[in-house]
Structure formats: structure tokens, C-alpha cells
Amino acid sequence: MERQEDQRIAVIEVLGRDGEVRALQRIQQWPAMIGRSVLCDVVLEDSHVAAEHALLLWDEQGPRLRLLP
């Protein structure tokens, strides 16, 4: 999937299982890959998350999260 330079910026709060904020991730490139892999834009250290778990998109409808197979 080709990335596009975009002026849209988002900040994602990564929460622990206790609901506490563990990290903040700034997103400036869309789409943004979320998962355990170090190649992802948002890396989650959680054994319940796939290496490439989800894709965060932003289109004319706004931000959307698509789970990957």
C-alpha cells in the first residue's frame, strides 16, 4: 500500500491492561500499521497482538481502523 504525505496528524494513547497510558504515538503518515513488528508505525508489546494487527486509515469519512487477517 502506498503512503501519502498528509497534513493530518493524530496522537494515539497506548493503554496498558490496567487502563493507564503507557505511551503516546504521533501519527503523521497514512495509513499507519499497528502491531508487534518493529516495522509497524505503532509497536505494541503484547502477546495478544499479531505482528501486523491493524491498519489505521484516514479518508474522506475520517479515521478508521481495519483489522488485518
C-alpha positions in Angstrom: 0.0 0.0 0.0 1.4 3.4 -1.0 1.8 6.0 1.7 0.8 9.6 1.1 2.1 12.7 2.7 -0.8 14.2 4.5 -1.3 17.2 6.8 -3.5 15.2 9.1 -1.7 14.4 12.4 -3.0 12.1 15.1 -1.8 11.2 18.6 -2.6 7.7 19.8 -2.6 6.8 23.5 -1.3 3.3 24.0 -3.0 1.9 27.1 -1.9 -1.0 29.4 -4.3 -3.7 30.5 -4.9 -1.6 33.6 -6.2 1.3 31.5 -3.2 3.5 32.3 -1.4 5.4 29.4 1.8 3.6 28.6 3.0 5.6 25.6 1.9 8.3 23.2 2.4 7.7 19.4 2.3 10.6 16.9 1.0 9.5 13.5 1.8 11.7 10.5 1.8 9.1 7.7 -1.3 7.3 6.5 -2.1 4.5 6.5 -0.4 3.6 9.8 0.3 -0.1 10.6 -0.3 -1.3 14.2 1.2 -4.5 15.6 4.1 -6.2 17.4 6.6 -6.0 14.5 9.3 -3.3 14.7 8.3 -2.5 11.1 4.9 -1.2 12.3 4.3 2.5 12.9 2.8 1.8 16.3 4.5 -1.1 18.0 2.6 -2.8 20.8 4.4 -5.2 23.1 1.5 -7.6 23.8 1.5 -11.3 23.0 -2.3 -11.0 22.2 -1.5 -8.7 19.2 -0.4 -10.0 15.8 2.9 -8.9 14.2 0.8 -6.8 11.8 -2.5 -6.5 13.6 -4.4 -3.5 12.2 -4.2 -0.6 9.8 -5.2 2.9 10.8 -6.6 4.8 7.8 -7.8 8.4 7.3 -10.0 9.2 4.4 -12.9 11.4 3.5 -15.0 9.7 6.2 -12.4 10.4 8.9 -10.2 7.9 10.8 -10.9 4.2 10.5 -9.3 1.1 12.0 -9.2 -2.1 9.8 -8.2 -5.3 11.5 -5.9 -7.4 9.3 -6.3 -11.2 8.6 
